[in-house]
Amino acid sequence: MDVAKHLERAERHKVVGDALAEAGDEWAAVCYFYAAYHLMRHALRTDPIFDDPTRLAAVSPDLAPELREVARHQGRRGATREYGVNDLVRLLYGNETAKVYGRLHYASIAVRYEDGLRGKPLGQLREELDTIRLAHAQGQLKCQGAAARLEP
């Protein structure tokens, strides 16, 4: 997918999420998460840290430039460490951003695979999406170096 397409997809998911939220449909949570997901994919694909292997290695020695293209949500652990978007968000963009993004992800899982949101307000999820949208719009989703690293 073209990098700019992530921004289009993010906006479309937000619009659909808002329509579902207005109707009281918890599937808005899934749309809000995927809006955030596409903003994070855009941030990863345009983050200059992936152009500087030395800075990237300072965050974690097993990070590689091609990880900017990762699409899976969660990484896998095995003989070699594999990363997902959630892992990269935590490593590169800090704990607070990762918490907000994680709450949106878990809400989408609850709707898709579990008993639903169980009372979590859709307005709160929209606010969490807005937090990510604002950080993206203000250029805050750029790794500031090893200081942004969290221990796994």
DSSP file (Angstrom, degrees, kcal/mol; ACC not computed):
  #  RESIDUE AA STRUCTURE BP1 BP2  ACC     N-H-->O    O-->H-N    N-H-->O    O-->H-N    TCO  KAPPA ALPHA  PHI   PSI    X-CA   Y-CA   Z-CA
    1    1 A M              0   0    0      0, 0.0     5,-0.1     0, 0.0     2,-0.0   0.000 360.0 360.0 360.0 137.7    0.0    0.0    0.0
    2    2 A D    >>  -     0   0    0      1,-0.1     3,-0.9     2,-0.0     4,-0.7  -0.368 360.0-120.4 -60.7 142.3    1.2    3.5   -0.8
    3    3 A V  H >> S+     0   0    0      1,-0.3     3,-1.3     2,-0.2     4,-0.5   0.891 112.2  53.5 -55.7 -44.9    2.3    5.4    2.3
    4    4 A A  H >> S+     0   0    0      1,-0.3     4,-1.4     2,-0.2     3,-0.8   0.785  95.1  70.2 -63.2 -26.9   -0.3    8.2    1.8
    5    5 A K  H <> S+     0   0    0     -3,-0.9     4,-2.8     1,-0.3    -1,-0.3   0.805  87.2  66.2 -62.0 -28.9   -3.1    5.6    1.5
    6    6 A H  H <X S+     0   0    0     -3,-1.3     4,-2.4    -4,-0.7    -1,-0.3   0.891 100.4  49.4 -60.1 -38.1   -2.6    4.9    5.3
    7    7 A L  H <X S+     0   0    0     -3,-0.8     4,-2.2    -4,-0.5    -1,-0.2   0.902 111.1  49.0 -68.1 -40.2   -3.9    8.4    6.0
    8    8 A E  H  X S+     0   0    0     -4,-1.4     4,-2.4     2,-0.2    -2,-0.2   0.925 112.8  47.7 -62.3 -44.7   -6.9    8.0    3.7
    9    9 A R  H  X S+     0   0    0     -4,-2.8     4,-2.7     2,-0.2     5,-0.2   0.903 109.7  53.4 -64.1 -41.4   -7.7    4.7    5.4
   10   10 A A  H  X S+     0   0    0     -4,-2.4     4,-2.1    -5,-0.2    -1,-0.2   0.933 111.0  45.8 -59.5 -46.4   -7.3    6.2    8.8
   11   11 A E  H  X S+     0   0    0     -4,-2.2     4,-2.4     1,-0.2    -1,-0.2   0.913 112.3  50.7 -64.9 -42.1   -9.8    8.9    8.0
   12   12 A R  H  X S+     0   0    0     -4,-2.4     4,-2.4     1,-0.2     5,-0.2   0.917 110.2  49.4 -63.0 -43.3  -12.3    6.6    6.4
   13   13 A H  H  X S+     0   0    0     -4,-2.7     4,-2.6     1,-0.2    -1,-0.2   0.887 110.8  51.0 -63.7 -37.9  -12.2    4.2    9.5
   14   14 A K  H  X S+     0   0    0     -4,-2.1     4,-2.8    -5,-0.2    -2,-0.2   0.934 110.1  48.8 -63.6 -45.5  -12.8    7.2   11.8
   15   15 A V  H  X S+     0   0    0     -4,-2.4     4,-2.0     2,-0.2    -2,-0.2   0.927 114.3  44.7 -61.1 -46.1  -15.8    8.4    9.7
   16   16 A V  H  X S+     0   0    0     -4,-2.4     4,-2.5     1,-0.2    -1,-0.2   0.909 112.6  52.8 -65.3 -41.1  -17.3    5.0    9.7
   17   17 A G  H  X S+     0   0    0     -4,-2.6     4,-2.9    -5,-0.2    -2,-0.2   0.910 107.5  51.3 -59.6 -42.9  -16.6    4.6   13.4
   18   18 A D  H  X S+     0   0    0     -4,-2.8     4,-2.4     2,-0.2    -1,-0.2   0.904 109.9  49.6 -61.9 -40.8  -18.3    7.9   14.2
   19   19 A A  H  X S+     0   0    0     -4,-2.0     4,-1.3     2,-0.2    -2,-0.2   0.916 113.6  45.8 -64.8 -42.2  -21.4    6.8   12.3
   20   20 A L  H  <>S+     0   0    0     -4,-2.5     5,-2.9     2,-0.2     4,-0.3   0.904 112.2  51.2 -66.8 -40.4  -21.4    3.5   14.2
   21   21 A A  H ><5S+     0   0    0     -4,-2.9     3,-1.5     1,-0.2    -2,-0.2   0.899 106.1  54.9 -63.3 -40.3  -20.9    5.2   17.5
   22   22 A E  H 3<5S+     0   0    0     -4,-2.4    -1,-0.2     1,-0.3    -2,-0.2   0.842 109.1  48.4 -61.6 -32.4  -23.7    7.6   16.8
   23   23 A A  T 3<5S-     0   0    0     -4,-1.3    -1,-0.3    -5,-0.2    -2,-0.2   0.464 119.5-114.1 -84.6  -1.9  -25.9    4.6   16.3
   24   24 A G  T < 5 +     0   0    0     -3,-1.5     2,-0.6    -4,-0.3    -3,-0.2   0.691  64.4 151.2  78.2  18.8  -24.6    3.1   19.6
   25   25 A D    > < -     0   0    0     -5,-2.9     3,-1.9    -6,-0.2    -1,-0.2  -0.748  43.5-148.4 -91.0 121.8  -22.9    0.2   17.8
   26   26 A E  T >  S+     0   0    0     -2,-0.6     3,-2.0     1,-0.3     4,-0.4   0.643  88.0  83.9 -65.0 -13.8  -19.9   -1.1   19.6
   27   27 A W  T 3> S+     0   0    0      1,-0.3     4,-1.6     2,-0.2     3,-0.5   0.632  70.1  81.9 -64.9 -10.1  -18.3   -2.0   16.2
   28   28 A A  H <> S+     0   0    0     -3,-1.9     4,-2.8     1,-0.2    -1,-0.3   0.854  81.9  63.4 -57.3 -33.6  -17.2    1.6   16.2
   29   29 A A  H <> S+     0   0    0     -3,-2.0     4,-2.3     1,-0.2    79,-0.3   0.874 100.0  50.9 -60.3 -38.0  -14.3    0.4   18.5
   30   30 A V  H  > S+     0   0    0     -3,-0.5     4,-2.4    -4,-0.4    -1,-0.2   0.926 111.5  47.4 -66.1 -44.3  -13.0   -1.8   15.7
   31   31 A C  H  X S+     0   0    0     -4,-1.6     4,-2.1     2,-0.2    -2,-0.2   0.909 111.0  51.4 -63.3 -41.9  -13.1    1.2   13.3
   32   32 A Y  H  X S+     0   0    0     -4,-2.8     4,-2.1     2,-0.2    -1,-0.2   0.905 110.1  49.5 -63.9 -40.5  -11.4    3.4   15.8
   33   33 A F  H  X S+     0   0    0     -4,-2.3     4,-3.0    71,-0.2    -2,-0.2   0.950 111.2  48.1 -63.1 -46.2   -8.6    0.9   16.3
   34   34 A Y  H  X S+     0   0    0     -4,-2.4     4,-2.0     1,-0.2    -1,-0.2   0.799 107.9  55.5 -69.3 -25.7   -8.0    0.5   12.6
   35   35 A A  H  X S+     0   0    0     -4,-2.1     4,-1.6     2,-0.2    -1,-0.2   0.934 112.1  43.8 -63.7 -45.3   -7.9    4.3   12.2
   36   36 A A  H  X S+     0   0    0     -4,-2.1     4,-2.5     1,-0.2    -2,-0.2   0.902 110.2  56.6 -64.7 -41.5   -5.2    4.3   14.8
   37   37 A Y  H  X S+     0   0    0     -4,-3.0     4,-2.7     1,-0.2    -1,-0.2   0.920 107.6  47.2 -56.2 -46.6   -3.4    1.3   13.2
   38   38 A H  H  X S+     0   0    0     -4,-2.0     4,-2.2     1,-0.2    -1,-0.2   0.842 110.2  52.6 -69.5 -31.9   -3.2    3.2    9.9
   39   39 A L  H  X S+     0   0    0     -4,-1.6     4,-2.4     2,-0.2    -1,-0.2   0.905 111.6  46.9 -65.9 -39.5   -1.8    6.3   11.6
   40   40 A M  H  X S+     0   0    0     -4,-2.5     4,-3.0     2,-0.2     5,-0.2   0.904 110.5  51.6 -68.1 -41.0    0.8    4.2   13.3
   41   41 A R  H  X S+     0   0    0     -4,-2.7     4,-2.5     2,-0.2    -2,-0.2   0.921 111.4  48.4 -60.7 -42.0    1.7    2.4   10.0
   42   42 A H  H  X S+     0   0    0     -4,-2.2     4,-1.3     2,-0.2    -2,-0.2   0.929 112.0  49.3 -62.3 -44.8    2.1    5.8    8.4
   43   43 A A  H  X S+     0   0    0     -4,-2.4     4,-1.0     1,-0.2     3,-0.4   0.928 113.2  46.4 -60.5 -45.9    4.3    7.0   11.3
   44   44 A L  H >< S+     0   0    0     -4,-3.0     3,-0.5     1,-0.2    -1,-0.2   0.916 111.8  50.3 -63.4 -43.2    6.5    3.9   11.1
   45   45 A R  H 3< S+     0   0    0     -4,-2.5    -1,-0.2     1,-0.2    -2,-0.2   0.713 119.7  36.4 -71.7 -19.1    6.8    4.1    7.4
   46   46 A T  H 3< S+     0   0    0     -4,-1.3    -1,-0.2    -3,-0.4    -2,-0.2   0.415  84.2 119.5-111.5  -0.3    7.8    7.7    7.5
   47   47 A D    X<  -     0   0    0     -4,-1.0     3,-1.6    -3,-0.5     4,-0.2  -0.526  58.6-144.8 -70.3 122.6    9.9    7.8   10.7
   48   48 A P  G >  S+     0   0    0      0, 0.0     3,-2.0     0, 0.0     4,-0.3   0.665  89.0  80.8 -64.5 -14.9   13.5    8.8    9.8
   49   49 A I  G >  S+     0   0    0      1,-0.3     3,-1.6     2,-0.2     7,-0.4   0.847  84.5  61.4 -59.8 -30.6   14.9    6.5   12.5
   50   50 A F  G <  S+     0   0    0     -3,-1.6    -1,-0.3     1,-0.3    18,-0.1   0.613  98.4  57.7 -72.3  -9.7   14.5    3.7   10.0
   51   51 A D  G <  S+     0   0    0     -3,-2.0    -1,-0.3    -4,-0.2    -2,-0.2   0.471 100.9  61.9 -92.4  -4.1   16.9    5.5    7.7
   52   52 A D    <>  -     0   0    0     -3,-1.6     4,-2.5    -4,-0.3     3,-0.3  -0.822  61.2-173.3-127.3  91.0   19.7    5.6   10.3
   53   53 A P  H  > S+     0   0    0      0, 0.0     4,-2.4     0, 0.0     5,-0.1   0.793  86.0  56.4 -56.3 -30.5   20.8    2.0   11.3
   54   54 A T  H  > S+     0   0    0      2,-0.2     4,-1.4     1,-0.2     5,-0.1   0.950 110.9  41.7 -67.8 -48.3   23.0    3.4   14.1
   55   55 A R  H  > S+     0   0    0     -3,-0.3     4,-1.1     2,-0.2    -1,-0.2   0.904 114.7  52.9 -62.7 -40.9   20.1    5.3   15.8
   56   56 A L  H >X S+     0   0    0     -4,-2.5     4,-1.8    -7,-0.4     3,-0.7   0.919 108.1  49.7 -61.6 -44.5   17.8    2.3   15.2
   57   57 A A  H 3< S+     0   0    0     -4,-2.4    -1,-0.2     1,-0.2    -2,-0.2   0.788 102.8  62.1 -65.8 -27.7   20.4   -0.1   16.9
   58   58 A A  H 3< S+     0   0    0     -4,-1.4    -1,-0.2     1,-0.2    -2,-0.2   0.812 104.8  47.8 -68.0 -28.6   20.6    2.3   19.9
   59   59 A V  H << S-     0   0    0     -4,-1.1    -2,-0.2    -3,-0.7    -1,-0.2   0.933 141.6 -20.6 -73.8 -48.1   16.9    1.7   20.5
   60   60 A S    ><  -     0   0    0     -4,-1.8     3,-1.9     3,-0.1    -1,-0.3  -0.878  58.1-133.6-162.0 129.2   17.3   -2.1   20.2
   61   61 A P  T 3  S+     0   0    0      0, 0.0    -4,-0.1     0, 0.0    -3,-0.1   0.699 104.2  55.7 -63.2 -18.7   20.1   -4.0   18.5
   62   62 A D  T 3  S+     0   0    0     -5,-0.1     2,-0.3    -6,-0.1    -5,-0.1   0.336  80.3 109.7 -98.6   9.7   17.7   -6.3   16.7
   63   63 A L    <   -     0   0    0     -3,-1.9    -3,-0.1    -7,-0.2    -4,-0.0  -0.639  48.8-170.6 -80.4 142.7   15.7   -3.6   15.0
   64   64 A A    >   -     0   0    0     -2,-0.3     3,-2.1     1,-0.1     4,-0.2  -0.949  34.9-112.6-134.0 152.5   16.2   -3.4   11.2
   65   65 A P  G >  S+     0   0    0      0, 0.0     3,-1.7     0, 0.0     4,-0.2   0.820 112.2  64.3 -54.1 -34.5   15.1   -0.8    8.6
   66   66 A E  G >  S+     0   0    0      1,-0.3     3,-1.8     2,-0.2     4,-0.1   0.669  82.5  79.5 -67.8 -13.4   12.7   -3.3    6.9
   67   67 A L  G X  S+     0   0    0     -3,-2.1     3,-1.8     1,-0.3    -1,-0.3   0.683  71.9  79.0 -67.5 -15.6   10.6   -3.4   10.1
   68   68 A R  G <  S+     0   0    0     -3,-1.7    -1,-0.3     1,-0.3    -2,-0.2   0.741  93.0  53.1 -61.2 -18.9    9.1    0.0    9.0
   69   69 A E  G <  S+     0   0    0     -3,-1.8    -1,-0.3    -4,-0.2    -2,-0.2   0.404  78.0 129.9 -95.8   1.4    7.0   -2.3    6.7
   70   70 A V    <   +     0   0    0     -3,-1.8    14,-0.1     1,-0.1   -26,-0.1  -0.280  28.0 175.7 -60.4 140.2    5.7   -4.6    9.4
   71   71 A A        +     0   0    0     14,-0.0    -1,-0.1    13,-0.0    13,-0.1   0.608  43.6 100.2-119.5 -22.5    1.9   -5.1    9.3
   72   72 A R        -     0   0    0     11,-0.2    13,-2.9     1,-0.1    14,-0.2  -0.293  68.2-134.3 -68.3 155.6    1.1   -7.7   11.9
   73   73 A H  S    S+     0   0    0     11,-0.3    13,-2.5    12,-0.2    14,-0.5   0.953  83.9  29.7 -75.1 -51.7   -0.2   -6.5   15.3
   74   74 A Q  S    S-     0   0    0     10,-0.2    -1,-0.2    11,-0.2    11,-0.1  -0.858  77.3-129.1-114.7 144.4    1.9   -8.5   17.7
   75   75 A G        -     0   0    0     -2,-0.4     2,-0.4     9,-0.2     8,-0.2  -0.269  21.0-125.7 -79.5 174.1    5.4   -9.9   17.2
   76   76 A R        -     0   0    0      6,-0.2     6,-2.7     4,-0.1     2,-0.4  -0.945  11.3-141.8-123.1 144.7    6.4  -13.5   17.8
   77   77 A R        +     0   0    0     -2,-0.4     2,-0.2     4,-0.2     4,-0.2  -0.889  46.7 110.0-107.3 138.1    9.2  -14.8   20.0
   78   78 A G  S    S-     0   0    0     -2,-0.4     3,-0.0     2,-0.2     0, 0.0  -0.753  86.5 -29.1-167.9-145.3   11.3  -17.7   18.9
   79   79 A A  S    S+     0   0    0     -2,-0.2     2,-0.4     1,-0.1    -2,-0.0   0.879 137.2  26.6 -59.0 -37.3   14.8  -18.3   17.8
   80   80 A T  S    S-     0   0    0     -4,-0.0     2,-0.4   -18,-0.0    -2,-0.2  -0.962  95.2-110.2-124.4 147.0   14.8  -14.8   16.5
   81   81 A R        -     0   0    0     -2,-0.4     2,-0.4    -4,-0.2    -4,-0.2  -0.592  30.5-164.3 -77.0 128.5   12.7  -11.9   17.7
   82   82 A E        -     0   0    0     -6,-2.7     2,-0.3    -2,-0.4    -6,-0.2  -0.924   8.9-146.1-112.0 142.3    9.9  -10.8   15.4
   83   83 A Y        -     0   0    0     -2,-0.4     2,-0.2    -8,-0.2   -11,-0.2  -0.767  10.0-165.1-108.8 151.3    8.2   -7.5   15.9
   84   84 A G     >  -     0   0    0     -2,-0.3     4,-2.3   -11,-0.2   -11,-0.3  -0.727  43.5 -93.8-119.1 175.8    4.6   -6.3   15.3
   85   85 A V  H  > S+     0   0    0    -13,-2.9     4,-2.7    -2,-0.2     5,-0.2   0.916 125.0  54.8 -57.1 -44.9    3.2   -2.8   15.1
   86   86 A N  H  > S+     0   0    0    -13,-2.5     4,-2.0     1,-0.2    -1,-0.2   0.905 109.0  48.1 -57.2 -42.6    2.3   -2.9   18.8
   87   87 A D  H  > S+     0   0    0    -14,-0.5     4,-2.5     1,-0.2    -1,-0.2   0.917 112.5  47.8 -64.2 -44.3    5.9   -3.7   19.7
   88   88 A L  H  X S+     0   0    0     -4,-2.3     4,-3.0     2,-0.2     5,-0.5   0.878 108.7  54.1 -67.7 -37.3    7.3   -1.0   17.6
   89   89 A V  H  X S+     0   0    0     -4,-2.7     4,-2.3    -5,-0.2     5,-0.3   0.934 111.4  46.3 -59.6 -45.1    4.9    1.6   18.9
   90   90 A R  H  X S+     0   0    0     -4,-2.0     4,-0.7    -5,-0.2    -2,-0.2   0.922 117.8  41.9 -64.1 -45.0    6.0    0.7   22.5
   91   91 A L  H  < S+     0   0    0     -4,-2.5    -2,-0.2    -5,-0.1    -1,-0.2   0.900 127.0  28.4 -69.7 -41.3    9.7    0.8   21.6
   92   92 A L  H  < S+     0   0    0     -4,-3.0    52,-0.5    -5,-0.2    53,-0.2   0.810 126.2  35.5 -94.8 -32.0    9.7    3.9   19.4
   93   93 A Y  H  < S-     0   0    0     -4,-2.3     4,-0.5    -5,-0.5    -3,-0.2   0.381 105.3-110.4-114.3   3.8    6.9    6.1   20.6
   94   94 A G     X  -     0   0    0     -4,-0.7     4,-2.2    54,-0.4    -1,-0.2   0.049  31.0 -71.5  93.9 163.5    6.8    5.6   24.3
   95   95 A N  H  > S+     0   0    0      1,-0.2     4,-2.5     2,-0.2     5,-0.2   0.873 122.4  52.3 -64.5 -43.2    4.8    4.1   27.0
   96   96 A E  H  > S+     0   0    0      2,-0.2     4,-2.1     1,-0.2    -1,-0.2   0.932 112.2  45.4 -64.7 -45.0    1.9    6.6   27.0
   97   97 A T  H  > S+     0   0    0     -4,-0.5     4,-2.7     1,-0.2     5,-0.2   0.917 113.1  51.8 -62.1 -42.7    1.3    6.3   23.3
   98   98 A A  H  X S+     0   0    0     -4,-2.2     4,-2.8    -9,-0.2    -2,-0.2   0.875 108.0  52.0 -63.0 -37.6    1.5    2.5   23.6
   99   99 A K  H  X S+     0   0    0     -4,-2.5     4,-2.4     2,-0.2    -1,-0.2   0.937 112.0  44.8 -64.3 -46.5   -1.0    2.4   26.4
  100  100 A V  H  X S+     0   0    0     -4,-2.1     4,-1.8     2,-0.2    -2,-0.2   0.945 116.7  45.7 -62.6 -48.0   -3.6    4.5   24.4
  101  101 A Y  H  X S+     0   0    0     -4,-2.7     4,-2.3     1,-0.2    -2,-0.2   0.904 112.0  52.8 -61.1 -42.3   -3.0    2.4   21.2
  102  102 A G  H  X S+     0   0    0     -4,-2.8     4,-3.0    -5,-0.2     5,-0.2   0.882 105.3  53.8 -62.6 -39.9   -3.1   -0.8   23.3
  103  103 A R  H  X S+     0   0    0     -4,-2.4     4,-2.1     1,-0.2    -1,-0.2   0.903 109.8  48.0 -63.1 -39.7   -6.5    0.1   24.8
  104  104 A L  H  X S+     0   0    0     -4,-1.8     4,-2.0     2,-0.2   -71,-0.2   0.916 112.6  49.4 -65.1 -41.4   -7.9    0.7   21.3
  105  105 A H  H  X S+     0   0    0     -4,-2.3     4,-2.0     1,-0.2    -2,-0.2   0.942 111.8  47.2 -62.5 -47.8   -6.5   -2.6   20.2
  106  106 A Y  H  X S+     0   0    0     -4,-3.0     4,-2.5     1,-0.2    -1,-0.2   0.861 109.4  54.4 -65.4 -34.5   -7.9   -4.5   23.1
  107  107 A A  H  X S+     0   0    0     -4,-2.1     4,-2.0    -5,-0.2    -1,-0.2   0.909 108.1  49.8 -63.9 -40.3  -11.3   -2.9   22.7
  108  108 A S  H  X S+     0   0    0     -4,-2.0     4,-2.4   -79,-0.3    -2,-0.2   0.883 111.1  49.3 -66.6 -36.3  -11.4   -4.1   19.0
  109  109 A I  H  X>S+     0   0    0     -4,-2.0     4,-3.2     2,-0.2     5,-0.8   0.912 108.2  53.9 -65.6 -42.3  -10.5   -7.6   20.2
  110  110 A A  H  X5S+     0   0    0     -4,-2.5     6,-2.2     1,-0.2     4,-1.0   0.894 113.1  43.1 -59.8 -40.2  -13.2   -7.5   22.8
  111  111 A V  H  <5S+     0   0    0     -4,-2.0    -1,-0.2     4,-0.2    -2,-0.2   0.924 120.9  39.8 -71.2 -44.3  -15.8   -6.6   20.1
  112  112 A R  H  <5S+     0   0    0     -4,-2.4    -2,-0.2    -5,-0.2    -3,-0.2   0.861 134.6  11.6 -75.9 -36.2  -14.5   -9.1   17.5
  113  113 A Y  H  <5S+     0   0    0     -4,-3.2    -3,-0.2    -5,-0.2    -2,-0.1   0.538 120.2  41.0-124.7  -9.8  -13.7  -12.1   19.6
  114  114 A E  S  <<S-     0   0    0     -4,-1.0     3,-0.1    -5,-0.8    -4,-0.1  -0.187 104.6 -59.2-122.0-148.8  -15.1  -11.7   23.1
  115  115 A D  S    S-     0   0    0      1,-0.3     3,-0.4    -2,-0.1    -4,-0.2   0.192  80.6-108.3 -88.6  16.0  -18.2  -10.5   24.9
  116  116 A G        -     0   0    0     -6,-2.2    -1,-0.3     1,-0.2    -5,-0.1  -0.420  58.0 -40.7  89.6-167.4  -18.0   -6.9   23.5
  117  117 A L    >   -     0   0    0     -2,-0.1     3,-1.1    -3,-0.1    -1,-0.2   0.687  63.0-148.5 -75.0 -19.6  -17.1   -3.7   25.3
  118  118 A R  T 3  S-     0   0    0     -3,-0.4    -2,-0.1     1,-0.2    -1,-0.0   0.924  75.0 -34.6  48.0  54.3  -19.0   -4.5   28.5
  119  119 A G  T 3  S+     0   0    0      1,-0.3    -1,-0.2     0, 0.0    -2,-0.0   0.365  92.5 143.8  91.7  -5.2  -19.8   -0.9   29.3
  120  120 A K    <   -     0   0    0     -3,-1.1    -1,-0.3     1,-0.1     2,-0.1  -0.562  56.6-116.1 -69.0 124.1  -16.7    0.9   28.0
  121  121 A P    >>  -     0   0    0      0, 0.0     4,-1.4     0, 0.0     3,-0.5  -0.367   8.9-142.8 -67.2 135.1  -18.0    4.2   26.6
  122  122 A L  H 3> S+     0   0    0      1,-0.2     4,-2.4     2,-0.2     5,-0.2   0.835 101.6  63.2 -63.0 -32.2  -17.5    4.6   22.8
  123  123 A G  H 3> S+     0   0    0      1,-0.2     4,-2.1     2,-0.2    -1,-0.2   0.865 100.1  52.5 -60.7 -35.9  -16.8    8.3   23.5
  124  124 A Q  H <> S+     0   0    0     -3,-0.5     4,-1.9     2,-0.2    -1,-0.2   0.899 108.9  49.1 -67.0 -40.2  -13.7    7.3   25.6
  125  125 A L  H  X S+     0   0    0     -4,-1.4     4,-2.3     2,-0.2    -2,-0.2   0.886 109.4  52.2 -66.2 -37.8  -12.4    5.2   22.7
  126  126 A R  H  X S+     0   0    0     -4,-2.4     4,-2.7     1,-0.2    -2,-0.2   0.902 107.8  52.5 -63.8 -39.6  -13.0    8.1   20.3
  127  127 A E  H  X S+     0   0    0     -4,-2.1     4,-1.9     2,-0.2    -1,-0.2   0.884 108.2  51.1 -62.6 -37.7  -11.0   10.4   22.7
  128  128 A E  H  X S+     0   0    0     -4,-1.9     4,-1.7     2,-0.2    -2,-0.2   0.905 110.0  48.8 -67.3 -40.2   -8.2    7.8   22.6
  129  129 A L  H  X S+     0   0    0     -4,-2.3     4,-2.9     1,-0.2    -2,-0.2   0.924 109.2  53.6 -61.7 -42.6   -8.2    7.9   18.8
  130  130 A D  H  X S+     0   0    0     -4,-2.7     4,-2.6     1,-0.2    -2,-0.2   0.856 103.9  56.1 -61.5 -34.4   -8.1   11.7   18.9
  131  131 A T  H  X S+     0   0    0     -4,-1.9     4,-2.2     2,-0.2    -1,-0.2   0.923 111.5  43.0 -61.4 -44.4   -5.0   11.5   21.2
  132  132 A I  H  X S+     0   0    0     -4,-1.7     4,-2.5     2,-0.2    -2,-0.2   0.901 112.7  52.7 -69.2 -40.9   -3.3    9.5   18.5
  133  133 A R  H  X S+     0   0    0     -4,-2.9     4,-2.7     1,-0.2    -2,-0.2   0.914 110.9  47.4 -60.7 -42.6   -4.6   11.6   15.7
  134  134 A L  H  X S+     0   0    0     -4,-2.6     4,-2.3     2,-0.2     6,-0.2   0.926 110.8  50.4 -65.6 -45.1   -3.3   14.7   17.5
  135  135 A A  H  <>S+     0   0    0     -4,-2.2     5,-2.8     1,-0.2     6,-0.7   0.908 113.8  46.5 -59.0 -41.6    0.2   13.2   18.2
  136  136 A H  H ><5S+     0   0    0     -4,-2.5     3,-1.6     1,-0.2    -2,-0.2   0.941 112.1  49.4 -65.7 -47.5    0.4   12.2   14.5
  137  137 A A  H 3<5S+     0   0    0     -4,-2.7    -2,-0.2     1,-0.3    -1,-0.2   0.834 111.4  49.8 -62.5 -33.1   -0.7   15.6   13.2
  138  138 A Q  T 3<5S-     0   0    0     -4,-2.3    -1,-0.3    -5,-0.2    -2,-0.2   0.384 115.3-114.6 -88.0   4.2    1.8   17.4   15.5
  139  139 A G  T < 5S+     0   0    0     -3,-1.6    -3,-0.2    -4,-0.2    -2,-0.1   0.728  76.0 132.1  72.7  21.8    4.7   15.1   14.3
  140  140 A Q      < +     0   0    0     -5,-2.8     2,-1.5    -6,-0.2    -4,-0.2   0.603  47.6  84.6 -82.3 -11.4    5.1   13.5   17.7
  141  141 A L        +     0   0    0     -6,-0.7     2,-0.4    -5,-0.2    -1,-0.2  -0.440  65.9 107.1 -91.8  63.3    5.2   10.0   16.3
  142  142 A K  S    S-     0   0    0     -2,-1.5     2,-0.1   -50,-0.1   -98,-0.1  -0.995  77.8-109.4-134.9 132.6    8.9   10.1   15.5
  143  143 A C        -     0   0    0     -2,-0.4   -50,-0.1     1,-0.1     3,-0.1  -0.408  19.0-159.3 -65.3 133.6   11.4    8.2   17.6
  144  144 A Q        -     0   0    0    -52,-0.5     3,-0.3     1,-0.4     2,-0.2   0.294  49.9-101.3 -95.4   9.0   13.5   10.5   19.7
  145  145 A G  S >  S-     0   0    0    -53,-0.2     3,-2.0     1,-0.2    -1,-0.4  -0.679  71.8 -20.5 108.1-161.5   16.2    7.8   20.0
  146  146 A A  G >  S+     0   0    0      1,-0.3     3,-1.6    -2,-0.2    -1,-0.2   0.711 121.7  73.4 -61.2 -22.2   17.2    5.4   22.8
  147  147 A A  G 3  S+     0   0    0     -3,-0.3    -1,-0.3     1,-0.3    -2,-0.1   0.777  92.8  56.3 -64.2 -24.1   15.4    7.5   25.4
  148  148 A A  G <  S+     0   0    0     -3,-2.0   -54,-0.4   -56,-0.1    -1,-0.3   0.546  84.1 113.9 -82.5  -6.6   12.1    6.3   24.0
  149  149 A R    <   -     0   0    0     -3,-1.6     2,-0.4    -4,-0.3   -58,-0.1  -0.430  49.5-161.7 -72.9 136.3   13.0    2.7   24.5
  150  150 A L        -     0   0    0     -2,-0.2    -2,-0.1   -56,-0.1   -56,-0.0  -0.904  27.4-109.5-110.6 144.4   11.1    0.6   27.1
  151  151 A E              0   0    0     -2,-0.4     0, 0.0     1,-0.1     0, 0.0  -0.543 360.0 360.0 -70.8 136.5   12.4   -2.6   28.5
  152  152 A P              0   0    0      0, 0.0    -1,-0.1     0, 0.0   -61,-0.0   0.502 360.0 360.0 -68.2 360.0   10.5   -5.6   27.2
